[in-house]
Amino acid sequence: MRELTRAFKRGARYGLIVAVSTVVLSVIVAAMAVAGPTPVYAEQPPPVASATLDASVAITPAPAVVSDPLPLDRAFTLSIGRWDDSNDAVEPGAPRPVSVAPVVAKAAPRAAVAPRIVPAGELYERLASVFPENPERAYTVVMCESSGNAAANTGNGYYGMWQFDLATWQSVGGSGLPSDASVDEQIMRARMLYERRGWQPWECA
């Protein structure tokens, strides 16, 4: 009987503990239901600054700039030019060399030769004495070729009153320039040529 009483007391004690635990657990569950689920805080990435874009503004990407490669010869020339501009070999204060355009020699203008014109009457008489058979034609040739100027030298290769070229002048015994010879010598050499070839050498005849 004593053992039964002891067992009953022991069972009552355990039952009380279970009852109290059940009540406490019920209270905790009820409180959790009222408070809702416990939020879970996950590690968030750092905030990123955002820009507000105006939809009315069209954004056009900038075109890619592609520069043409500089040719090697030009790059070398530019490099040499830069080195020249910053050449430390020039003494401070010394004048820098100045590039001067090359001087091209020009031929001096032909000096004007004073005409040697015999008056018409006198010239006709001299021609008549050398060309007695046709003084009028001789006079016409002289006036057509040089206007009667014994010093005619225009640089075209023909000289004097009769416009001899050098080869023809020398072929009749002349020396130097025909335009430097006297009027009488020029008429004499013209007569010598006429004796050989007639009026054929002169286009004006």
TAFEN-V136937 format. One record per residue. N is the residue number from 1. RES is the residue in one letter. PHI is phi in degrees with one decimal (NA if undefined). PSI is psi as a letter, one per 20 degrees, with the letter a starting at -180 (* if undefined). OMEGA is omega in whole degrees, -180 to 180 (* if undefined). Layout:
n=N res=RES phi=PHI psi=PSI omega=OMEGA
n=N res=RES phi=PHI psi=PSI omega=OMEGA
This chain:
n=1 res=M phi=NA psi=h omega=179
n=2 res=R phi=-67.5 psi=h omega=-179
n=3 res=E phi=-66.6 psi=h omega=-180
n=4 res=L phi=-64.0 psi=g omega=180
n=5 res=T phi=-64.7 psi=g omega=-180
n=6 res=R phi=-64.3 psi=g omega=-179
n=7 res=A phi=-65.9 psi=h omega=-180
n=8 res=F phi=-64.4 psi=g omega=180
n=9 res=K phi=-64.1 psi=h omega=-178
n=10 res=R phi=-66.2 psi=g omega=-180
n=11 res=G phi=-65.8 psi=h omega=179
n=12 res=A phi=-64.1 psi=h omega=-179
n=13 res=R phi=-64.7 psi=g omega=180
n=14 res=Y phi=-64.4 psi=h omega=179
n=15 res=G phi=-64.5 psi=h omega=179
n=16 res=L phi=-66.0 psi=g omega=-179
n=17 res=I phi=-62.9 psi=g omega=-179
n=18 res=V phi=-63.9 psi=g omega=-179
n=19 res=A phi=-64.4 psi=g omega=-180
n=20 res=V phi=-64.3 psi=g omega=-179
n=21 res=S phi=-62.0 psi=h omega=-179
n=22 res=T phi=-65.4 psi=g omega=179
n=23 res=V phi=-64.2 psi=g omega=-179
n=24 res=V phi=-63.2 psi=g omega=-179
n=25 res=L phi=-64.6 psi=h omega=179
n=26 res=S phi=-64.1 psi=g omega=179
n=27 res=V phi=-62.0 psi=g omega=-179
n=28 res=I phi=-64.3 psi=g omega=-179
n=29 res=V phi=-64.2 psi=g omega=179
n=30 res=A phi=-64.1 psi=g omega=-180
n=31 res=A phi=-64.4 psi=h omega=180
n=32 res=M phi=-67.7 psi=h omega=180
n=33 res=A phi=-66.2 psi=h omega=179
n=34 res=V phi=-68.9 psi=g omega=-175
n=35 res=A phi=-73.7 psi=i omega=-178
n=36 res=G phi=84.2 psi=r omega=-178
n=37 res=P phi=-66.0 psi=q omega=179
n=38 res=T phi=-70.4 psi=p omega=-179
n=39 res=P phi=-65.0 psi=q omega=177
n=40 res=V phi=-103.0 psi=p omega=-178
n=41 res=Y phi=-95.4 psi=o omega=177
n=42 res=A phi=-89.4 psi=q omega=-180
n=43 res=E phi=-69.6 psi=o omega=-176
n=44 res=Q phi=-96.3 psi=q omega=176
n=45 res=P phi=-69.0 psi=q omega=-180
n=46 res=P phi=-61.1 psi=q omega=-179
n=47 res=P phi=-62.4 psi=q omega=179
n=48 res=V phi=-106.6 psi=p omega=180
n=49 res=A phi=-68.6 psi=p omega=-179
n=50 res=S phi=-111.9 psi=q omega=179
n=51 res=A phi=-101.7 psi=q omega=178
n=52 res=T phi=-85.9 psi=o omega=-177
n=53 res=L phi=-97.2 psi=p omega=175
n=54 res=D phi=-87.7 psi=o omega=-176
n=55 res=A phi=-65.0 psi=i omega=-178
n=56 res=S phi=-81.8 psi=i omega=-177
n=57 res=V phi=-97.6 psi=p omega=179
n=58 res=A phi=-86.6 psi=p omega=-179
n=59 res=I phi=-101.2 psi=o omega=-179
n=60 res=T phi=-106.4 psi=p omega=179
n=61 res=P phi=-63.4 psi=q omega=-180
n=62 res=A phi=-67.1 psi=p omega=-180
n=63 res=P phi=-67.4 psi=q omega=178
n=64 res=A phi=-72.0 psi=p omega=-179
n=65 res=V phi=-95.3 psi=o omega=179
n=66 res=V phi=-115.9 psi=o omega=-179
n=67 res=S phi=-90.6 psi=p omega=178
n=68 res=D phi=-67.3 psi=q omega=178
n=69 res=P phi=-66.0 psi=p omega=-179
n=70 res=L phi=-73.7 psi=p omega=179
n=71 res=P phi=-57.1 psi=q omega=-175
n=72 res=L phi=-61.2 psi=g omega=-177
n=73 res=D phi=-65.7 psi=h omega=180
n=74 res=R phi=-71.2 psi=g omega=179
n=75 res=A phi=-61.1 psi=g omega=180
n=76 res=F phi=-65.8 psi=g omega=180
n=77 res=T phi=-62.9 psi=g omega=180
n=78 res=L phi=-63.2 psi=h omega=-180
n=79 res=S phi=-64.4 psi=g omega=179
n=80 res=I phi=-63.9 psi=g omega=180
n=81 res=G phi=-62.1 psi=g omega=179
n=82 res=R phi=-65.3 psi=h omega=180
n=83 res=W phi=-64.8 psi=h omega=179
n=84 res=D phi=-64.1 psi=g omega=-177
n=85 res=D phi=-65.5 psi=h omega=-176
n=86 res=S phi=-113.0 psi=k omega=-177
n=87 res=N phi=-69.7 psi=p omega=-178
n=88 res=D phi=-82.9 psi=i omega=-178
n=89 res=A phi=-73.6 psi=i omega=179
n=90 res=V phi=-76.3 psi=p omega=-179
n=91 res=E phi=-65.7 psi=q omega=177
n=92 res=P phi=-61.1 psi=p omega=178
n=93 res=G phi=86.5 psi=i omega=180
n=94 res=A phi=-73.0 psi=q omega=179
n=95 res=P phi=-65.6 psi=p omega=179
n=96 res=R phi=-76.7 psi=q omega=-180
n=97 res=P phi=-63.9 psi=q omega=-180
n=98 res=V phi=-108.9 psi=p omega=180
n=99 res=S phi=-76.2 psi=p omega=-178
n=100 res=V phi=-116.9 psi=p omega=179
n=101 res=A phi=-64.3 psi=q omega=-180
n=102 res=P phi=-60.9 psi=q omega=-179
n=103 res=V phi=-88.7 psi=p omega=179
n=104 res=V phi=-98.4 psi=p omega=-179
n=105 res=A phi=-69.4 psi=p omega=178
n=106 res=K phi=-114.2 psi=q omega=179
n=107 res=A phi=-67.3 psi=p omega=180
n=108 res=A phi=-66.2 psi=q omega=179
n=109 res=P phi=-61.1 psi=q omega=-180
n=110 res=R phi=-63.4 psi=p omega=-179
n=111 res=A phi=-67.0 psi=p omega=179
n=112 res=A phi=-67.9 psi=p omega=-180
n=113 res=V phi=-98.4 psi=p omega=180
n=114 res=A phi=-65.5 psi=p omega=-179
n=115 res=P phi=-66.2 psi=q omega=174
n=116 res=R phi=-118.5 psi=n omega=-175
n=117 res=I phi=-114.6 psi=p omega=177
n=118 res=V phi=-82.3 psi=p omega=177
n=119 res=P phi=-50.4 psi=q omega=-173
n=120 res=A phi=-52.8 psi=g omega=-178
n=121 res=G phi=-63.9 psi=g omega=-179
n=122 res=E phi=-66.6 psi=g omega=180
n=123 res=L phi=-62.4 psi=g omega=-179
n=124 res=Y phi=-63.3 psi=g omega=-179
n=125 res=E phi=-64.6 psi=g omega=-180
n=126 res=R phi=-66.2 psi=g omega=179
n=127 res=L phi=-67.3 psi=h omega=180
n=128 res=A phi=-64.1 psi=h omega=-180
n=129 res=S phi=-72.5 psi=h omega=-179
n=130 res=V phi=-99.2 psi=h omega=179
n=131 res=F phi=-119.6 psi=m omega=-175
n=132 res=P phi=-65.0 psi=h omega=-178
n=133 res=E phi=-73.7 psi=h omega=-178
n=134 res=N phi=-158.8 psi=m omega=-179
n=135 res=P phi=-65.1 psi=h omega=-179
n=136 res=E phi=-63.3 psi=g omega=-180
n=137 res=R phi=-68.8 psi=g omega=177
n=138 res=A phi=-60.3 psi=g omega=179
n=139 res=Y phi=-64.6 psi=g omega=179
n=140 res=T phi=-61.9 psi=g omega=180
n=141 res=V phi=-63.1 psi=g omega=-177
n=142 res=V phi=-62.3 psi=g omega=-179
n=143 res=M phi=-68.6 psi=h omega=179
n=144 res=C phi=-71.3 psi=g omega=-176
n=145 res=E phi=-73.3 psi=g omega=-171
n=146 res=S phi=-143.7 psi=j omega=-175
n=147 res=S phi=58.8 psi=k omega=178
n=148 res=G phi=79.4 psi=j omega=-178
n=149 res=N phi=-89.3 psi=o omega=-178
n=150 res=A phi=-71.8 psi=i omega=-178
n=151 res=A phi=-99.7 psi=j omega=-176
n=152 res=A phi=-60.8 psi=p omega=178
n=153 res=N phi=-154.9 psi=n omega=-175
n=154 res=T phi=-95.0 psi=j omega=180
n=155 res=G phi=86.4 psi=j omega=-179
n=156 res=N phi=-94.9 psi=j omega=178
n=157 res=G phi=94.1 psi=j omega=179
n=158 res=Y phi=-123.9 psi=q omega=-169
n=159 res=Y phi=-135.9 psi=q omega=170
n=160 res=G phi=76.1 psi=a omega=-174
n=161 res=M phi=-63.3 psi=h omega=-177
n=162 res=W phi=-100.0 psi=i omega=179
n=163 res=Q phi=57.5 psi=l omega=174
n=164 res=F phi=-72.2 psi=q omega=162
n=165 res=D phi=-89.2 psi=r omega=-172
n=166 res=L phi=-63.0 psi=g omega=-178
n=167 res=A phi=-62.0 psi=g omega=-179
n=168 res=T phi=-68.9 psi=g omega=179
n=169 res=W phi=-59.6 psi=g omega=180
n=170 res=Q phi=-69.2 psi=h omega=-179
n=171 res=S phi=-67.7 psi=h omega=178
n=172 res=V phi=-105.9 psi=j omega=173
n=173 res=G phi=93.7 psi=j omega=-180
n=174 res=G phi=-78.2 psi=q omega=177
n=175 res=S phi=-134.5 psi=q omega=-177
n=176 res=G phi=69.4 psi=b omega=179
n=177 res=L phi=-94.0 psi=p omega=178
n=178 res=P phi=-58.1 psi=h omega=-178
n=179 res=S phi=-69.4 psi=i omega=178
n=180 res=D phi=-90.4 psi=i omega=-179
n=181 res=A phi=-78.3 psi=r omega=180
n=182 res=S phi=-71.3 psi=r omega=-180
n=183 res=V phi=-62.1 psi=g omega=-178
n=184 res=D phi=-66.0 psi=h omega=178
n=185 res=E phi=-65.3 psi=g omega=180
n=186 res=Q phi=-62.9 psi=g omega=179
n=187 res=I phi=-66.0 psi=h omega=180
n=188 res=M phi=-63.9 psi=g omega=-180
n=189 res=R phi=-66.5 psi=h omega=178
n=190 res=A phi=-64.6 psi=h omega=178
n=191 res=R phi=-64.8 psi=h omega=179
n=192 res=M phi=-62.4 psi=g omega=179
n=193 res=L phi=-67.0 psi=h omega=179
n=194 res=Y phi=-62.2 psi=h omega=179
n=195 res=E phi=-63.3 psi=h omega=-178
n=196 res=R phi=-86.3 psi=g omega=-168
n=197 res=R phi=-130.5 psi=j omega=-179
n=198 res=G phi=69.6 psi=b omega=-179
n=199 res=W phi=-87.4 psi=j omega=-175
n=200 res=Q phi=-57.9 psi=h omega=-178
n=201 res=P phi=-65.2 psi=i omega=-175
n=202 res=W phi=-108.0 psi=p omega=180
n=203 res=E phi=-67.2 psi=h omega=-177
n=204 res=C phi=-77.3 psi=i omega=-175
n=205 res=A phi=-72.2 psi=* omega=*
